[in-house]
Structures are given as structure tokens and as C-alpha cells.
């Protein structure tokens, strides 16, 4: 068997398949409605080679791109191995993506093929003819779409089993260059067209290798994530860390806040990751007597609101390791019990940072030793940060202007060097000259027993004052009958517990808050719903 570079997925899996063939590294839990999908290292290696053989017969060659439209399935990891063996790159796309956006993402990456769950095929088939580079589509039958082989073939889709079941004996594969493309991780595209971030094998494997040290994982750790593998967090912090370091992990096909703690109990999971609005959604679940009866030791959190930080930690008896970062790079950490509540921490030792104003000048400390501005990162050894957006050299250069990674986020640094995230540039909520802390509003609303989920955002103020915004609380009631929700009762709660400036100008009722694959609420779709469905938008009766 040829040796594959240890800084590639093929190298990682082939090594562990030889050393720990029977180690069950992956479980995709069945949610009580289907059998669990599991993979030992030996199974991953064999299935990866079988799939690579089948894909090569379809013409997949080094440098080609193959997209996925999949929730979390074990087959996705098989495909990671196959792609690494063939020198092809994956383009994971949220399976909920539709229409023009799906066409754009497939076309921008020049995808040669797509592997899709049967639940995503209808949207894909609707745009297939609009993607010139697309040569084939492979469908995975699931318990959701229940597609049969005949049904797939009838619409020109190749059944996954036929491609993945090839005999790999006697086959040799070229493998991947560690500095070659492993994946394109698309940005969320909340402010424009999504950009494909080039993730190399080297960066993926090196980041996964150091994760246990950054997050203090113990030898008996068992990781969990319900986040989508189309997002860098689940890809690197959970799955990558598991694959590279032989730490077992459990994934859910999709995130479920109501089943979260039961999953950790059933599988003995000791750590999971939360992002942004997920924390408020979980906190909004009705308290249960056994909330603290779980095996979770620590949660890796990005965006835990300071307003619920201590209450969340105590209620579920967990330690919080707050961090900040992006798929492009940059990383800070606030380990449990080290930094102040609400802080995203300090840069990891391999990075240095700057805080700059709108003109790119370093912000001086004020009389209290603090400063506020956009955060930038650079490697501590002085070498410039490099980011490649596939096919977009202008955006790549802008992101790394001057050798510094421009995060686009405004932070506050206190006198001791601890950093606090304030807002994304251009998206802060300023009302009557003051910035509104959305987390406090969300906490008050989330504690209402009739509320299932909440997200607070801003829209240009009706007064037209430049830079000012009105506060909108997007609320998902527990009762699906929106007309039955007591909006004015919620306004009374807000008026009682919030400062007048923080009381929402509008309460927007929805059945579901639109979110990205990383559970990030999508403001633009909320604004569209605000304008198109005014009967579910309410103001305070005073």
C-alpha cells in the first residue's frame, strides 16, 4: 500500500486503520427513528477506497470539485477519504439551499458532480441544467426521502450504492498534496454572494491536531456535535479533532435542542460546541429537574451571552470554554475560570492582534486602559496570514490586506487585555445614540415559558436618523397558533425587566427563525418576512 502524506485525510485514516482498525471513531446517532451509523477506522479506509474507485470510473480526477447536499451522514466522511485519495476537493453545501443561490454555489466552484441526500434532490434537479460543469448526480436513499433505485435512475441520478460498492483491490490512488485543496467551505452569504474558503489538508489536519491542547480535552473525551458538516466548526473542532487524534465523536443528522441533553446521556458525551443563537434557544427550554444530570464536562461556546453565562453554567453543571474565530482563521480563547464572564478571551500563542479604527489606524487606549475597534490577526512569527477565496482574488487580497487578517468584527479590549465581542461591522444596533445589548433582551424573552426561540436584530429606524436602528424581537412561540400568543403580555415583561431603550419596537412572530447551517439567524430573511407578512408584526399598545 502506498504511503499517503500524514497531513492529508487519506494519510490520517490509513495510519489509524493500521494501528487501531477496530476503533469506532464515528457514530451518527439515529434519533430514535433509524439505526445508528458507525465507522471504525478500518471501515472508513475500506469504504473510502471503494468510493474512490467508483468516483474515478465517473471521471473524477485530481483538482476536480464534487459538491455535497447532505445533512450529517457517515457517507460524508467516506467521501472525505475518497476525495483525499483522488486529489479531489469537496464542496459541502447546506442541503436546504435552493434556486439561484444553489446554482451560484455549484457554478462558482465548477463542480463536476454532486452527491445528495434524496431529500435534497428536488431542488438540485431543478437547477441541474443551469450548471454547465455538472456531469453527474449521485443520490443517497434515506429514511426521509425513501427514494428507490428505480426512482433515482428515472431522473438521471446514479444510486450511491452502485458507485460506493466498487472493488478497490489492485487499485492505486494518487493521494493529495497537503497544501492542495481539501474543501471549499462557503461563507454564509448573509451580506452578499457566498465565498468559497479554500481549506487545505495541512491546515485542516494541523488545526485538528492542536484542538485537544487548546480546549483541554482529556484522554477519555467523547465529542458531540449537532452542527452541520457544511460548517467549519463541526468539520474541524469536532469531526477533524476526532479523526486526527483518535477521539470518538457522535454526530446528529441535524441539531435538536430538545434532544441535546438526552443524546449526551445516551452516548456518554463529555463535550460539545454551541454557536450564537443556539445558546439562547437551549436556555429557553423549560427547566427540568435533571438538567444538571449529564456527562458533559465542558462546552466550547462561541457567542455565549454574558447575560445568561452563569445561569447556563449552573443550570447544566458545565464549564464554559468561550472562543472566537472564523473559517478564514483567527482564534481567541477564554478557558473555564480564567477570564471574565462575557469575554472571548485572548489570542492563542501563535497569533498577535491589532485593534484598528475605520481608517486602519491602531486605536490608543482610553483613560481606563481600554480600546474599541476592529480586530485584526497576524502570525506571531511575523509571517502574513493568507486566505484564499476560490476564484475571487480581489476578496482574498482585501481580507488579508497588509498581511493582517481583517475579521470585520468590532471588539472591546479591557485594561488587562481581555477581549469582548461587540458586533459585526455594519450590524450593531444603535438606538438613541446608545448601542443596545441584544443578549439581555433575548434573555428576558427566552425566560418566558411561552417562547420557544428568540433572536433580536435591528432595522433602519423609522425616524431616518443615520446609523440608528429600531429593535426587532423575532419570537417563535411554543404554540404553533401564532394568533394565540400574548404579545402584549410579552411587552409588559420587557417593559418591567428592560431599560426603556431596550424594549423592542416590534415583536415579529414566526413558526421558525431562518438560520444558516451553523445555526446563525439570517437577518435578511427576517427583514423580508417583516415586510411581506405584517399581520404577524406587533407593536406595543400604550
C-alpha positions as CSV (number, residue, x, y, z in Angstrom):
1,X,0.0,0.0,0.0
2,X,1.5,3.4,-0.9
3,X,2.2,5.8,1.9
4,X,0.0,8.9,2.0
5,X,1.1,12.2,3.5
6,X,0.2,12.3,7.2
7,X,-1.1,15.8,6.8
8,X,-3.9,14.6,4.5
9,X,-7.1,12.8,5.4
10,X,-6.0,9.7,3.5
11,X,-2.8,9.7,5.5
12,X,-4.6,10.2,8.8
13,X,-7.2,7.4,8.2
14,X,-4.7,4.9,6.7
15,X,-2.4,5.3,9.6
16,X,-5.2,4.7,12.2
17,X,-6.6,1.9,10.2
18,X,-3.3,0.1,10.5
19,X,-2.8,1.0,14.2
20,X,-6.4,0.9,15.5
21,X,-8.5,-0.8,12.9
22,X,-11.4,-1.6,15.3
23,X,-11.6,1.8,17.0
24,X,-15.1,3.2,16.5
25,X,-14.3,6.8,15.7
26,X,-17.7,7.9,14.4
27,X,-21.3,7.5,15.4
28,X,-24.1,9.3,13.6
29,X,-27.0,8.7,16.1
30,X,-30.3,7.6,14.7
31,X,-32.5,10.0,16.7
32,X,-34.6,7.0,17.8
33,X,-36.1,6.6,14.3
34,X,-33.3,4.8,12.5
35,X,-30.3,2.7,13.2
36,X,-27.1,4.5,14.2
37,X,-24.5,4.8,11.5
38,X,-21.0,4.0,12.8
39,X,-17.5,3.8,11.4
40,X,-14.4,2.1,12.7
41,X,-11.1,3.3,11.1
42,X,-10.8,0.1,9.1
43,X,-14.3,0.6,7.8
44,X,-13.6,4.2,6.9
45,X,-10.5,3.1,5.0
46,X,-12.2,0.4,3.0
47,X,-15.3,2.4,2.2
48,X,-13.2,5.4,1.2
49,X,-11.2,3.3,-1.2
50,X,-14.4,1.7,-2.7
51,X,-16.0,5.1,-3.2
52,X,-12.8,6.5,-4.7
53,X,-12.8,3.6,-7.2
54,X,-16.3,4.3,-8.2
55,X,-15.8,8.1,-8.5
56,X,-12.7,7.6,-10.6
57,X,-14.8,5.5,-13.0
58,X,-17.1,8.5,-13.3
59,X,-14.2,10.6,-14.4
60,X,-13.3,12.4,-11.1
61,X,-9.7,13.5,-11.4
62,X,-7.1,15.4,-9.2
63,X,-8.2,19.0,-8.9
64,X,-11.8,18.3,-9.6
65,X,-14.6,19.6,-7.3
66,X,-17.5,17.5,-6.1
67,X,-20.3,19.1,-4.1
68,X,-22.4,17.5,-1.3
69,X,-26.0,18.3,-0.4
70,X,-26.1,16.3,2.8
71,X,-27.2,16.5,6.4
72,X,-24.7,14.7,8.7
73,X,-24.2,11.2,7.3
74,X,-21.4,8.7,7.7
75,X,-21.1,8.7,3.9
76,X,-19.9,12.2,4.1
77,X,-16.8,11.0,5.9
78,X,-16.3,8.2,3.5
79,X,-16.3,10.8,0.8
80,X,-13.7,12.9,2.6
81,X,-11.4,9.8,2.5
82,X,-12.2,9.2,-1.2
83,X,-11.6,12.8,-2.2
84,X,-8.2,12.8,-0.4
85,X,-7.2,9.6,-2.2
86,X,-8.1,11.1,-5.6
87,X,-6.8,14.6,-5.0
88,X,-10.3,16.0,-5.5
89,X,-11.9,18.7,-3.3
90,X,-15.3,18.6,-1.6
91,X,-17.7,21.5,-1.7
92,X,-20.2,20.9,1.2
93,X,-23.4,22.9,0.7
94,X,-26.3,23.2,3.1
95,X,-28.9,20.7,1.8
96,X,-31.6,23.4,2.4
97,X,-30.1,25.6,-0.3
98,X,-32.4,26.4,-3.2
99,X,-32.7,28.2,-6.5
100,X,-30.3,30.9,-7.6
101,X,-28.1,30.5,-4.6
102,X,-27.7,26.8,-5.2
103,X,-26.9,27.5,-8.9
104,X,-24.4,30.1,-7.9
105,X,-22.6,27.9,-5.4
106,X,-22.3,24.9,-7.8
107,X,-21.2,27.1,-10.7
108,X,-18.8,29.2,-8.8
109,X,-16.9,26.1,-7.7
110,X,-17.1,24.4,-11.2
111,X,-18.5,21.3,-9.6
112,X,-18.1,18.2,-11.7
113,X,-20.6,16.2,-9.7
114,X,-22.9,16.3,-6.7
115,X,-23.7,13.7,-4.0
116,X,-27.1,14.5,-2.5
117,X,-29.5,13.0,0.0
118,X,-32.8,12.1,-1.6
119,X,-34.4,14.9,0.5
120,X,-32.4,17.5,-1.4
121,X,-32.8,16.1,-4.9
122,X,-35.9,18.0,-6.0
123,X,-34.2,21.4,-5.6
124,X,-31.0,20.1,-7.2
125,X,-32.7,18.7,-10.2
126,X,-34.5,22.0,-10.7
127,X,-31.2,23.8,-11.3
128,X,-29.0,21.0,-12.8
129,X,-29.3,22.2,-16.4
130,X,-28.1,25.7,-15.2
131,X,-24.7,24.4,-14.1
132,X,-22.5,23.8,-17.2
133,X,-19.8,22.0,-15.3
134,X,-22.1,19.4,-13.8
135,X,-21.6,16.0,-15.3
136,X,-23.3,13.6,-12.9
137,X,-25.5,13.4,-9.7
138,X,-25.4,10.7,-7.1
139,X,-28.3,10.2,-4.8
140,X,-28.3,8.6,-1.4
141,X,-31.6,7.0,-0.4
142,X,-32.6,7.8,3.2
143,X,-35.5,7.2,5.5
144,X,-36.6,10.8,4.8
145,X,-36.9,10.8,1.0
146,X,-37.3,7.0,0.7
147,X,-36.1,7.0,-2.9
148,X,-35.7,3.7,-4.7
149,X,-33.0,2.8,-7.2
150,X,-35.6,2.8,-10.0
151,X,-36.8,6.3,-9.0
152,X,-33.3,7.7,-8.9
153,X,-32.4,6.2,-12.3
154,X,-35.6,7.5,-13.8
155,X,-34.5,11.1,-13.2
156,X,-30.9,10.6,-14.3
157,X,-29.5,10.2,-10.8
158,X,-26.9,7.4,-10.0
159,X,-27.7,5.4,-6.9
160,X,-25.0,5.8,-4.3
161,X,-24.7,2.1,-3.7
162,X,-23.6,1.4,-7.3
163,X,-20.8,4.0,-7.1
164,X,-19.7,3.2,-3.5
165,X,-19.7,-0.6,-3.8
166,X,-16.8,-0.9,-6.2
167,X,-14.0,-3.4,-5.7
168,X,-10.8,-1.5,-4.8
169,X,-8.4,-4.4,-4.8
170,X,-5.5,-3.7,-7.0
171,X,-6.4,0.0,-7.3
172,X,-3.7,2.6,-6.6
173,X,-4.6,6.3,-5.9
174,X,-2.5,9.4,-6.3
175,X,-3.3,10.9,-2.9
176,X,-3.4,14.6,-2.1
177,X,-0.8,17.3,-1.7
178,X,-1.1,18.6,1.9
179,X,-1.1,22.1,0.6
180,X,-3.7,21.3,-2.0
181,X,-7.4,22.0,-1.7
182,X,-9.3,19.6,0.6
183,X,-12.6,21.5,0.7
184,X,-14.3,24.8,-0.2
185,X,-16.1,26.0,2.9
186,X,-18.7,28.5,1.8
187,X,-19.3,31.6,3.9
188,X,-22.9,32.1,5.0
189,X,-23.5,34.8,2.3
190,X,-25.6,36.9,4.7
191,X,-24.4,40.2,3.2
192,X,-23.7,39.1,-0.4
193,X,-22.8,36.1,-2.6
194,X,-21.2,33.3,-0.5
195,X,-17.4,33.0,-0.9
196,X,-15.7,29.6,-1.0
197,X,-12.9,29.5,1.5
198,X,-10.1,27.1,0.4
199,X,-9.3,24.7,3.2
200,X,-6.1,22.8,2.6
201,X,-5.3,19.3,4.0
202,X,-2.4,20.8,6.0
203,X,-4.5,23.5,7.7
204,X,-7.3,21.1,8.5
205,X,-5.1,18.4,10.0
206,X,-2.8,20.8,11.9
207,X,-5.8,22.7,13.4
208,X,-7.4,19.4,14.4
209,X,-4.2,18.2,15.9
210,X,-3.8,21.1,18.3
211,X,-7.5,21.3,19.3
212,X,-7.2,18.9,22.3
213,X,-4.5,21.2,23.7
214,X,-6.4,24.4,23.1
215,X,-9.6,23.1,24.6
216,X,-8.2,20.9,27.4
217,X,-9.5,17.6,26.2
218,X,-8.8,14.6,28.4
219,X,-7.9,11.0,27.2
220,X,-11.4,9.7,27.9
221,X,-13.2,12.5,25.9
222,X,-16.2,11.8,23.7
223,X,-17.1,14.7,21.5
224,X,-20.6,15.6,20.2
225,X,-22.0,18.0,17.6
226,X,-25.4,18.6,16.1
227,X,-23.9,21.3,13.8
228,X,-23.8,20.7,10.1
229,X,-20.6,19.4,8.5
230,X,-21.1,22.1,5.9
231,X,-19.7,24.4,8.6
232,X,-16.0,24.7,9.7
233,X,-16.9,24.3,13.4
234,X,-18.3,20.8,13.1
235,X,-15.8,19.9,10.4
236,X,-12.6,20.8,12.4
237,X,-13.4,21.2,16.1
238,X,-15.5,18.0,16.3
239,X,-15.0,15.7,13.3
240,X,-11.4,16.7,12.5
241,X,-10.3,16.5,16.1
242,X,-11.8,13.1,16.3
243,X,-10.3,11.7,13.1
244,X,-6.8,13.1,13.6
245,X,-6.5,12.3,17.3
246,X,-8.5,9.0,17.6
247,X,-11.1,10.6,19.9
248,X,-14.6,9.1,19.4
249,X,-17.3,11.5,18.3
250,X,-21.0,11.4,18.0
251,X,-22.9,13.5,15.4
252,X,-26.6,14.1,14.9
253,X,-28.1,14.3,11.4
254,X,-29.4,17.7,12.4
255,X,-29.3,19.8,15.5
256,X,-32.1,19.3,18.1
257,X,-32.2,21.5,21.1
258,X,-35.0,19.3,22.7
259,X,-32.9,16.1,22.5
260,X,-29.5,17.6,23.2
261,X,-29.0,16.5,26.8
262,X,-30.6,13.1,26.2
263,X,-28.1,12.5,23.4
264,X,-25.2,13.3,25.7
265,X,-26.5,11.0,28.3
266,X,-27.1,8.1,26.0
267,X,-23.7,8.2,24.4
268,X,-21.7,9.5,27.3
269,X,-20.6,12.7,25.5
270,X,-18.3,14.9,27.5
271,X,-18.0,17.9,25.3
272,X,-20.0,19.7,22.6
273,X,-19.9,23.0,20.8
274,X,-22.5,25.8,20.8
275,X,-22.7,28.7,18.4
276,X,-24.5,32.1,18.8
277,X,-28.3,31.7,18.9
278,X,-28.1,28.1,19.9
279,X,-27.4,29.0,23.4
280,X,-30.4,31.2,23.8
281,X,-32.6,28.5,22.2
282,X,-31.4,25.9,24.6
283,X,-31.7,28.2,27.6
284,X,-35.3,28.9,26.5
285,X,-36.2,25.2,27.0
286,X,-38.3,24.7,30.2
287,X,-36.0,23.9,33.2
288,X,-36.1,20.2,34.1
289,X,-35.1,18.6,37.4
290,X,-32.4,16.5,35.7
291,X,-30.8,19.4,33.7
292,X,-27.5,19.0,35.6
293,X,-27.6,15.2,35.4
294,X,-25.5,14.8,32.3
295,X,-21.9,13.6,31.5
296,X,-20.9,16.9,29.8
297,X,-17.8,18.4,31.4
298,X,-17.3,21.4,29.1
299,X,-18.9,23.3,26.3
300,X,-17.0,25.0,23.6
301,X,-19.0,28.2,23.1
302,X,-18.8,30.9,20.5
303,X,-21.2,33.7,21.5
304,X,-22.5,32.7,24.9
305,X,-24.4,35.9,26.0
306,X,-22.9,37.3,29.2
307,X,-26.5,37.8,30.4
308,X,-27.1,34.1,30.7
309,X,-23.4,32.9,31.1
310,X,-23.5,32.0,34.9
311,X,-27.1,30.8,34.9
312,X,-26.4,28.5,31.9
313,X,-23.3,27.1,33.6
314,X,-25.0,26.4,36.9
315,X,-28.3,25.1,35.5
316,X,-26.5,22.4,33.4
317,X,-23.4,22.0,35.7
318,X,-20.9,22.5,32.9
319,X,-17.8,24.5,32.3
320,X,-17.7,27.1,29.5
321,X,-14.8,27.5,27.2
322,X,-15.6,30.6,25.2
323,X,-13.8,31.1,21.9
324,X,-13.9,33.3,18.9
325,X,-12.7,32.5,15.4
326,X,-13.7,32.2,11.7
327,X,-13.3,29.7,9.0
328,X,-10.7,32.0,7.4
329,X,-8.6,32.0,10.6
330,X,-8.1,34.0,13.8
331,X,-8.7,32.4,17.2
332,X,-9.1,33.6,20.8
333,X,-9.9,31.6,23.9
334,X,-11.2,32.1,27.4
335,X,-10.8,28.8,29.3
336,X,-13.1,28.0,32.1
337,X,-12.5,30.1,35.2
338,X,-9.7,32.1,33.7
339,X,-11.0,35.2,32.0
340,X,-14.0,37.4,32.9
341,X,-17.6,36.4,32.1
342,X,-18.5,37.5,28.6
343,X,-15.0,37.7,27.3
344,X,-14.0,35.9,24.1
345,X,-10.5,35.6,25.7
346,X,-7.1,36.4,24.3
347,X,-5.4,35.4,21.0
348,X,-3.8,31.9,21.1
349,X,0.0,32.0,21.4
350,X,0.6,31.6,17.7
351,X,-1.2,34.8,16.9
352,X,-0.8,38.5,17.5
353,X,-3.5,41.1,17.1
354,X,-4.3,44.7,16.4
355,X,-7.4,46.8,17.1
356,X,-7.9,49.5,14.5
357,X,-10.3,52.3,13.6
358,X,-12.2,52.7,10.3
359,X,-9.1,54.2,8.7
360,X,-7.0,51.2,9.7
361,X,-5.0,53.1,12.4
362,X,-4.3,51.5,15.8
363,X,-6.7,52.6,18.4
364,X,-5.0,54.1,21.5
365,X,-6.1,53.1,25.0
366,X,-8.5,55.5,26.7
367,X,-8.3,56.8,30.3
368,X,-9.4,53.4,31.6
369,X,-6.9,51.5,29.6
370,X,-9.5,50.2,27.2
371,X,-9.9,50.4,23.4
372,X,-12.6,49.6,20.9
373,X,-12.2,48.8,17.2
374,X,-12.0,46.1,14.5
375,X,-9.8,43.2,15.4
376,X,-7.0,42.0,13.1
377,X,-4.7,39.0,13.4
378,X,-1.3,38.0,12.2
379,X,1.0,35.1,12.8
380,X,3.2,35.6,15.9
381,X,6.3,34.8,13.9
382,X,5.7,37.8,11.7
383,X,4.6,35.9,8.7
384,X,1.5,37.2,6.9
385,X,-1.9,35.4,7.1
386,X,-3.1,34.0,3.8
387,X,-6.7,33.4,2.9
388,X,-7.9,32.2,-0.5
389,X,-11.4,32.7,-1.6
390,X,-11.8,30.4,-4.6
391,X,-11.9,32.3,-7.9
392,X,-12.0,35.7,-6.0
393,X,-8.5,37.1,-5.8
394,X,-9.8,40.6,-5.0
395,X,-11.7,39.5,-1.9
396,X,-8.8,37.4,-0.9
397,X,-6.4,40.3,-1.1
398,X,-8.8,42.6,0.8
399,X,-9.3,40.1,3.6
400,X,-5.5,39.9,4.2
401,X,-4.5,43.5,3.3
402,X,-1.1,44.3,4.7
403,X,-0.6,40.7,5.8
404,X,-3.2,41.0,8.6
405,X,-6.4,39.0,8.7
406,X,-9.3,41.6,8.8
407,X,-12.1,40.0,10.8
408,X,-14.8,42.6,10.2
409,X,-15.8,42.4,13.9
410,X,-15.7,45.2,16.4
411,X,-14.3,44.3,19.9
412,X,-13.5,45.9,23.2
413,X,-10.2,45.2,24.9
414,X,-10.1,45.9,28.6
415,X,-7.1,47.1,30.6
416,X,-5.9,43.5,31.2
417,X,-6.0,42.5,27.5
418,X,-9.3,40.5,27.7
419,X,-11.4,40.9,24.5
420,X,-15.2,41.3,24.3
421,X,-17.1,40.9,21.1
422,X,-19.4,43.8,20.4
423,X,-20.8,43.5,16.9
424,X,-20.2,42.7,13.3
425,X,-19.2,45.9,11.4
426,X,-22.4,47.3,9.9
427,X,-24.8,45.3,12.0
428,X,-24.6,46.8,15.5
429,X,-27.9,48.1,17.0
430,X,-27.6,51.7,18.0
431,X,-30.7,53.4,19.4
432,X,-31.0,56.9,20.6
433,X,-27.2,57.2,20.5
434,X,-26.6,54.1,22.5
435,X,-25.6,50.6,21.5
436,X,-28.2,48.0,22.5
437,X,-27.1,44.7,24.1
438,X,-29.3,42.3,22.2
439,X,-28.3,39.4,24.6
440,X,-30.1,41.0,27.5
441,X,-33.3,41.4,25.5
442,X,-33.0,37.8,24.3
443,X,-32.5,36.5,27.9
444,X,-35.7,38.2,29.2
445,X,-37.8,36.9,26.3
446,X,-36.3,33.4,26.3
447,X,-37.2,33.1,30.0
448,X,-40.9,33.5,29.1
449,X,-42.4,30.0,29.3
450,X,-44.5,30.6,26.1
451,X,-41.4,31.3,24.0
452,X,-39.6,28.6,22.1
453,X,-36.9,30.6,20.4
454,X,-35.9,34.3,20.0
455,X,-33.5,36.4,18.1
456,X,-33.1,40.2,18.3
457,X,-31.9,42.3,15.3
458,X,-32.1,45.9,14.1
459,X,-33.7,47.6,11.1
460,X,-33.2,51.2,10.0
461,X,-35.2,53.4,12.3
462,X,-38.4,54.9,11.1
463,X,-37.1,58.3,12.0
464,X,-34.5,58.1,9.3
465,X,-31.6,59.1,11.7
466,X,-28.4,57.9,10.1
467,X,-26.9,54.9,11.8
468,X,-29.9,54.5,14.2
469,X,-31.9,51.3,14.3
470,X,-35.2,50.1,15.7
471,X,-35.1,46.9,17.7
472,X,-37.0,43.9,16.4
473,X,-37.5,40.7,18.5
474,X,-38.2,37.7,16.3
475,X,-40.1,35.3,18.5
476,X,-41.1,31.7,18.0
477,X,-43.9,30.8,20.3
478,X,-44.3,27.2,21.7
479,X,-47.9,27.1,20.5
480,X,-47.9,26.9,16.6
481,X,-51.1,29.0,16.6
482,X,-49.4,32.4,16.4
483,X,-52.7,34.2,16.9
484,X,-52.9,32.7,20.4
485,X,-49.6,34.2,21.6
486,X,-50.0,37.0,24.2
487,X,-47.8,39.7,22.5
488,X,-48.8,42.5,24.9
489,X,-48.1,40.2,27.8
490,X,-44.6,39.8,26.5
491,X,-44.3,43.6,26.0
492,X,-45.3,44.0,29.7
493,X,-42.5,41.6,30.7
494,X,-40.0,43.6,28.6
495,X,-41.2,46.9,30.0
496,X,-40.8,45.6,33.5
497,X,-37.3,44.0,33.1
498,X,-35.6,46.1,30.5
499,X,-34.4,49.6,30.2
500,X,-36.9,51.7,28.1
501,X,-34.3,52.0,25.3
502,X,-34.1,48.2,25.0
503,X,-37.8,47.4,24.7
504,X,-38.4,46.1,21.2
505,X,-40.1,48.5,18.8
506,X,-41.5,45.4,17.1
507,X,-42.2,41.8,18.0
508,X,-42.2,39.5,15.0
509,X,-43.9,36.2,15.4
510,X,-42.7,33.2,13.3
511,X,-43.0,29.5,13.2
512,X,-39.2,29.2,12.8
513,X,-36.3,31.6,12.7
514,X,-34.4,31.2,9.4
515,X,-30.8,30.1,10.2
516,X,-27.7,29.0,8.3
517,X,-26.1,25.6,8.6
518,X,-24.2,26.9,11.6
519,X,-27.4,27.9,13.3
520,X,-26.8,31.6,12.7
521,X,-30.0,33.6,12.3
522,X,-30.3,35.2,8.9
523,X,-31.3,38.8,9.2
524,X,-32.1,39.4,5.6
525,X,-34.8,36.7,5.5
526,X,-36.3,38.0,8.7
527,X,-36.5,41.5,7.2
528,X,-38.2,40.1,4.1
529,X,-40.7,38.4,6.4
530,X,-41.2,41.6,8.3
531,X,-42.2,43.4,5.2
532,X,-44.1,40.6,3.5
533,X,-46.1,39.4,6.5
534,X,-47.1,42.4,8.5
535,X,-50.0,40.7,10.3
536,X,-47.5,38.8,12.4
537,X,-45.6,42.0,13.3
538,X,-46.8,43.7,16.5
539,X,-46.1,47.0,18.3
540,X,-46.7,47.8,22.0
541,X,-50.1,49.0,22.9
542,X,-49.6,52.0,25.2
